[in-house]
Amino acid sequence: DDKWGFQVVAHALFDGLGPDACIVAREVLLLALFGVMAATARGLGARPWTALPFLLLALVAGRSRFTFRPDLLSSVLTVTMAATMSMVPSDSAE
């Protein structure tokens, strides 16, 4: 099983702090995901009211994927990497 690390963390959260800890962990990951996406949009020049409908569309389109599962952490890490790469100046601008 390639998701054993997530299962260990989820089990520790559930056994140690109860089911509410898993819900809080999911909400923190969702906030991180959409926070990074919003910051990336703003960093690339989008106005807040322009980015908001697209973020809401992404929320509605992906709602079935936003359960407490390893894919949610992978999404946060992928978006963070893309945001980091989009903020690095390119050498071709010289």
Buried (B, 14 or more C-beta within 10 A) or exposed (E): EEEEEBEEBBEEBBEEEEEEBBEEBBEEBBEBBBBBBBBBBEEEEBEEEEBEEEBEEEBEEEEEEBEBBBBBBEBBEEBBEEBEEEEEEEEEEE
